[in-house]
Amino acid sequence: MLTDSAARSIRYLRLSLTNTCAMRCLYCRGNFEIPSRGQEKLSIETIEQLVRHLVQNHGLRKVRLTGGEPTNHKDFLQYIRRLSAIDGLEELAMTTNGLNLALLADRLAEAGLNRVNISLDSLDKERFAIITGVDGLSKIIAGIDAAIQAKLMPVKLNTVALRNQNDDELQDLVRFAAERNLIIRFIELMPMGPLADQWSERYISTDEMFARLDPIIVNDYPEPRKSAASHYHQLTLDDGKKVTVGVISAMSHPFCDQCDRIRITTDGRLYPCLMDDKQQKMLPALQPTFDADRFDALLKAGLRNKAPEHPAVGSEMMVEIGG
C-alpha cells in the first residue's frame, strides 16, 4: 500500500490528459492564457504502464481522467480502453465540462468508462455563459441526458457555489438533480486561480449552502463519510422527491486527514496536493520508457512533500492540475 508522510493511504489517481478546454470558467481559468508546458508528452503505453504498476504494486483502486477537458485529447477513447482493461482497477471515471458528451456518451460507455462527473454551475442560459465563457447550457443538459441513457451511472453534477453569481440557484439545481435521479455536489470556492484575490467576497460555505436549501428539505439524513472529499446527504424534498446532495467543504470543514489522492499531469508532473505547488517532476522515470524503480523513488520523494494540511492559498490554476 502506498502511503504519504502522514501515513495516509493513496488509492486514487487523478490523471490529467490535457490542459486545453473550450470553457473559461471564472474560478478555473478565466481570461488567463495557459502555457502548454509541452502538453501530452506521455504516450498511452507509458500511462498504461504507470497505472498498471500503481494498481498491481501499490494498491491503487480508482483513476479519474481530468483536464482541462479530457475529451479534447485526440486519443481519449484509447486511454479509456487501455485503462479499463487493467485487472484490479475498480473504477475508471471522468470529469467533463459536458460540451461533447451528447455525441460521446455511448462510445465512452462502450470503451469501458464507469461513470462521469459533469460541471453544471447554472441553469440560466445567460448566467451560464457568464460563468463559463461559452453559450453551451443546452449542450450540457443534452450531455447529461445522454450520460444517463448510456448508463454512466451514477452521474454526478459538480457545482461551484459563487456568492452573488449562482448562490440563488441552489434550490433549482437540487430539484434538477432530483428530477433526473442524479447526485449533485456543491463545491466550496478555493482561494486559488483567477478568483483568488476575490475569494473572501465570492466564497460561500457549505453550512450556508444548506441554510439556503433548508426551506425545501423535509428530511436530511447525512451519510457517514465514505469519500475523502465528499460528504453526502440523503434528502427528501418538499415535493416528495428524494435526492443525494454532496458537499466538498475544503475550506470550512477540511478533510486533509482523509486525503487518499494524487494528481499526475500528462507532461509528467506529480501534485500530491491540489493547493500546494510542491510538484515532483516524474518525466525521468517515464521517458523514453517506463522505469518502475525510478518511478517509485520519485513518487516516494513527492509524497514526502505532501503536507498534513493544504496551504491557505493555492498558487496554481485548476485547469493546469486537473482539479
C-alpha positions as CSV (number, residue, x, y, z in Angstrom):
1,M,0.0,0.0,0.0
2,L,1.3,3.4,-1.0
3,T,1.3,6.0,1.9
4,D,2.4,9.5,2.3
5,S,4.4,11.3,5.1
6,A,1.3,11.5,7.3
7,A,0.6,7.7,6.8
8,R,-2.5,8.4,4.6
9,S,-3.1,5.6,2.1
10,I,-3.1,6.6,-1.6
11,R,-5.7,4.7,-3.6
12,Y,-6.9,7.3,-6.1
13,L,-5.1,8.9,-9.1
14,R,-6.4,11.9,-10.9
15,L,-4.8,11.8,-14.4
16,S,-4.9,15.0,-16.4
17,L,-4.9,14.3,-20.2
18,T,-4.7,17.9,-21.4
19,N,-4.9,21.4,-20.1
20,T,-7.0,22.6,-23.0
21,C,-10.7,23.4,-22.5
22,A,-13.3,25.3,-24.5
23,M,-14.6,26.9,-21.3
24,R,-13.1,29.8,-19.4
25,C,-14.8,29.2,-16.1
26,L,-14.4,32.2,-13.7
27,Y,-12.9,30.1,-10.9
28,C,-10.7,27.8,-13.0
29,R,-9.2,29.7,-15.9
30,G,-10.9,33.0,-16.5
31,N,-9.2,35.1,-19.1
32,F,-5.7,33.7,-18.4
33,E,-3.9,32.1,-21.2
34,I,-2.4,28.7,-20.2
35,P,1.1,27.8,-21.4
36,S,1.3,24.4,-23.0
37,R,4.3,23.3,-21.0
38,G,4.9,20.6,-23.7
39,Q,1.5,19.1,-23.2
40,E,0.8,15.4,-24.0
41,K,4.3,14.3,-23.6
42,L,3.4,10.9,-22.2
43,S,2.3,8.1,-24.5
44,I,-0.7,5.9,-24.0
45,E,1.7,3.0,-23.4
46,T,3.5,4.9,-20.7
47,I,0.3,5.9,-18.9
48,E,-1.0,2.4,-19.1
49,Q,2.3,1.1,-17.6
50,L,2.3,3.5,-14.7
51,V,-1.3,2.9,-13.8
52,R,-0.9,-0.8,-14.0
53,H,2.2,-0.5,-11.8
54,L,0.3,1.5,-9.2
55,V,-2.6,-0.9,-9.2
56,Q,-0.6,-4.1,-9.0
57,N,2.1,-2.9,-6.7
58,H,0.7,0.0,-4.6
59,G,-3.0,-0.7,-4.1
60,L,-4.4,2.0,-6.4
61,R,-8.1,1.4,-7.0
62,K,-9.5,4.4,-8.7
63,V,-8.5,6.6,-11.7
64,R,-10.3,9.7,-12.8
65,L,-9.5,11.2,-16.2
66,T,-9.4,15.0,-15.9
67,G,-8.1,18.1,-17.8
68,G,-8.7,20.8,-19.0
69,E,-11.3,18.8,-20.8
70,P,-10.2,15.2,-21.2
71,T,-12.3,14.6,-24.4
72,N,-10.1,17.2,-26.1
73,H,-7.3,14.7,-26.2
74,K,-7.2,13.0,-29.6
75,D,-6.7,9.6,-28.1
76,F,-9.0,9.8,-25.1
77,L,-11.0,6.7,-26.1
78,Q,-7.8,4.7,-26.3
79,Y,-6.9,5.8,-22.8
80,I,-10.3,4.5,-21.6
81,R,-9.9,1.2,-23.4
82,R,-6.4,0.6,-22.2
83,L,-7.0,1.6,-18.6
84,S,-10.4,-0.1,-18.1
85,A,-8.7,-3.4,-19.1
86,I,-6.3,-3.3,-16.1
87,D,-7.1,-6.1,-13.7
88,G,-7.6,-4.8,-10.2
89,L,-8.7,-1.2,-11.2
90,E,-12.1,-0.9,-9.5
91,E,-13.3,2.4,-11.0
92,L,-12.4,4.4,-14.1
93,A,-14.3,7.7,-14.1
94,M,-14.0,11.1,-15.9
95,T,-14.7,14.7,-15.1
96,T,-16.0,16.6,-18.1
97,N,-17.4,20.0,-19.0
98,G,-20.1,18.1,-20.8
99,L,-19.9,20.0,-24.1
100,N,-19.0,16.9,-26.1
101,L,-21.0,14.4,-24.0
102,A,-24.2,14.1,-26.1
103,L,-22.1,12.9,-29.0
104,L,-19.7,10.7,-27.0
105,A,-21.6,9.1,-24.1
106,D,-22.3,5.8,-25.8
107,R,-18.8,5.5,-27.1
108,L,-17.4,6.3,-23.6
109,A,-19.5,3.5,-22.1
110,E,-18.5,1.0,-24.8
111,A,-14.8,1.8,-24.2
112,G,-15.2,0.9,-20.6
113,L,-15.7,4.2,-18.7
114,N,-17.7,3.5,-15.5
115,R,-19.1,7.0,-14.8
116,V,-18.9,10.7,-15.3
117,N,-18.9,13.9,-13.2
118,I,-20.3,16.9,-15.2
119,S,-19.8,20.5,-14.3
120,L,-23.1,22.5,-14.0
121,D,-22.8,25.9,-12.4
122,S,-26.1,27.4,-13.5
123,L,-29.4,26.6,-15.1
124,D,-29.8,30.1,-16.5
125,K,-28.6,30.3,-20.1
126,E,-27.1,33.9,-19.8
127,R,-25.7,33.3,-16.4
128,F,-24.1,30.0,-17.5
129,A,-22.4,31.9,-20.3
130,I,-21.0,34.5,-17.9
131,I,-19.6,31.8,-15.5
132,T,-18.2,29.5,-18.2
133,G,-17.4,31.9,-21.1
134,V,-19.5,29.8,-23.6
135,D,-23.1,29.7,-24.6
136,G,-23.4,26.0,-24.0
137,L,-26.1,25.2,-21.4
138,S,-28.3,23.3,-23.9
139,K,-25.4,21.1,-24.9
140,I,-24.6,20.4,-21.3
141,I,-28.2,19.3,-20.5
142,A,-28.2,17.2,-23.6
143,G,-24.9,15.6,-22.5
144,I,-26.3,14.9,-19.0
145,D,-29.3,13.1,-20.5
146,A,-27.0,11.2,-22.9
147,A,-24.9,10.0,-20.0
148,I,-28.0,8.8,-18.2
149,Q,-29.1,6.9,-21.3
150,A,-25.6,5.4,-21.7
151,K,-25.8,4.2,-18.0
152,L,-22.6,6.1,-17.0
153,M,-24.1,5.9,-13.5
154,P,-24.2,7.3,-11.0
155,V,-23.9,10.6,-13.0
156,K,-22.7,13.4,-10.6
157,L,-23.2,17.1,-11.2
158,N,-20.5,19.4,-9.8
159,T,-21.5,23.0,-8.9
160,V,-19.0,25.6,-7.6
161,A,-21.1,27.9,-5.4
162,L,-20.2,31.6,-6.0
163,R,-21.7,34.4,-3.9
164,N,-23.7,36.9,-5.9
165,Q,-23.3,34.7,-9.0
166,N,-25.2,31.4,-8.7
167,D,-25.9,31.0,-4.9
168,D,-29.6,31.9,-5.5
169,E,-29.9,28.8,-7.8
170,L,-29.0,26.1,-5.3
171,Q,-32.6,25.0,-4.8
172,D,-33.3,24.9,-8.5
173,L,-30.1,22.8,-9.1
174,V,-31.1,20.3,-6.4
175,R,-34.6,20.0,-7.9
176,F,-33.0,19.5,-11.4
177,A,-30.9,16.6,-9.9
178,A,-33.9,15.1,-8.1
179,E,-35.9,15.1,-11.3
180,R,-33.3,13.1,-13.1
181,N,-32.3,10.9,-10.2
182,L,-28.7,12.3,-10.2
183,I,-26.2,13.1,-7.4
184,I,-25.3,16.8,-7.1
185,R,-22.2,18.1,-5.3
186,F,-21.8,21.6,-4.1
187,I,-18.1,22.7,-4.0
188,E,-16.7,25.5,-1.9
189,L,-14.7,28.0,-3.8
190,M,-11.0,27.7,-3.0
191,P,-8.5,30.6,-2.8
192,M,-6.6,29.7,-6.0
193,G,-6.7,30.6,-9.6
194,P,-8.4,33.6,-11.2
195,L,-10.7,34.4,-8.2
196,A,-8.0,34.0,-5.5
197,D,-7.9,37.8,-4.9
198,Q,-11.8,37.9,-4.7
199,W,-12.1,34.8,-2.6
200,S,-13.4,36.4,0.6
201,E,-16.2,38.2,-1.3
202,R,-17.1,35.2,-3.5
203,Y,-16.8,32.3,-1.1
204,I,-19.9,30.7,0.4
205,S,-19.5,27.9,3.0
206,T,-21.3,24.5,2.8
207,D,-23.1,25.4,6.0
208,E,-24.6,28.5,4.3
209,M,-25.4,26.4,1.2
210,F,-27.5,24.1,3.3
211,A,-29.2,27.1,5.1
212,R,-30.2,28.2,1.6
213,L,-31.6,24.7,0.9
214,D,-33.3,24.2,4.2
215,P,-36.7,25.7,3.1
216,I,-37.2,22.8,0.6
217,I,-35.8,20.0,2.7
218,V,-38.3,17.8,4.6
219,N,-35.8,15.2,5.8
220,D,-32.0,15.2,5.9
221,Y,-30.0,12.0,6.5
222,P,-26.3,12.7,6.5
223,E,-24.3,9.6,5.5
224,P,-21.1,8.5,7.2
225,R,-18.2,10.0,5.2
226,K,-17.1,7.3,2.7
227,S,-15.1,9.5,0.3
228,A,-12.2,11.7,1.4
229,A,-13.7,14.7,-0.5
230,S,-17.5,14.4,-0.5
231,H,-19.9,14.2,2.5
232,Y,-23.3,13.1,1.2
233,H,-26.8,13.8,2.5
234,Q,-29.9,11.9,1.5
235,L,-32.6,14.5,1.2
236,T,-36.4,14.3,0.9
237,L,-37.7,17.5,-0.7
238,D,-41.0,19.3,-0.1
239,D,-42.4,17.8,-3.3
240,G,-41.7,14.2,-2.1
241,K,-38.7,13.7,-4.4
242,K,-35.5,12.2,-3.0
243,V,-32.0,13.3,-3.9
244,T,-28.4,12.8,-2.9
245,V,-26.5,16.0,-2.3
246,G,-22.8,16.0,-1.6
247,V,-20.7,18.9,-0.3
248,I,-17.0,19.4,-0.8
249,S,-16.0,21.7,2.1
250,A,-12.3,22.0,1.6
251,M,-12.2,25.4,3.4
252,S,-14.9,25.3,6.1
253,H,-14.5,21.6,7.1
254,P,-11.1,20.4,5.7
255,F,-10.8,16.7,5.1
256,C,-7.0,16.7,4.6
257,D,-6.6,13.9,7.2
258,Q,-8.5,11.6,4.9
259,C,-7.0,12.6,1.6
260,D,-6.2,9.5,-0.5
261,R,-5.4,11.0,-3.9
262,I,-2.5,12.2,-6.0
263,R,-2.5,14.0,-9.4
264,I,-0.3,13.4,-12.4
265,T,-0.4,15.7,-15.4
266,T,0.2,14.5,-19.0
267,D,3.5,16.3,-19.1
268,G,4.7,14.2,-16.2
269,R,4.3,16.3,-13.0
270,L,3.1,14.8,-9.7
271,Y,0.9,17.0,-7.5
272,P,0.4,15.4,-4.1
273,C,-2.0,18.2,-3.1
274,L,-4.3,20.4,-5.3
275,M,-3.5,23.6,-3.5
276,D,0.2,23.0,-2.8
277,D,2.7,23.8,-5.6
278,K,5.2,21.3,-4.4
279,Q,5.2,19.3,-7.6
280,Q,7.5,16.4,-8.4
281,K,8.8,16.0,-11.9
282,M,8.3,12.4,-12.9
283,L,9.5,12.5,-16.6
284,P,12.9,11.0,-15.9
285,A,11.1,7.8,-14.9
286,L,8.6,8.0,-17.8
287,Q,10.7,8.7,-20.8
288,P,11.9,7.2,-23.1
289,T,10.4,4.2,-21.4
290,F,8.7,3.5,-18.0
291,D,11.3,2.8,-15.3
292,A,9.4,1.3,-12.3
293,D,12.2,1.6,-9.8
294,R,12.9,5.2,-10.7
295,F,9.2,5.9,-10.7
296,D,8.8,4.6,-7.2
297,A,11.8,6.6,-6.0
298,L,10.4,9.8,-7.4
299,L,6.9,9.0,-6.2
300,K,8.0,8.5,-2.7
301,A,10.0,11.7,-2.8
302,G,6.9,13.6,-4.0
303,L,4.8,12.1,-1.3
304,R,7.2,13.2,1.4
305,N,6.2,16.7,0.4
306,K,2.5,16.1,0.9
307,A,1.7,18.3,3.8
308,P,-0.7,17.3,6.6
309,E,-3.0,20.1,5.5
310,H,-3.4,22.2,2.4
311,P,-2.0,25.7,2.5
312,A,-4.2,28.7,3.0
313,V,-3.8,29.9,-0.6
314,G,-3.1,27.9,-3.8
315,S,-0.6,29.2,-6.4
316,E,-1.7,27.2,-9.4
317,M,-4.8,27.1,-11.6
318,M,-7.0,24.0,-11.6
319,V,-7.0,23.8,-15.4
320,E,-3.3,23.0,-15.2
321,I,-3.5,20.4,-12.5
322,G,-6.7,18.6,-13.2
323,G,-8.9,19.8,-10.3
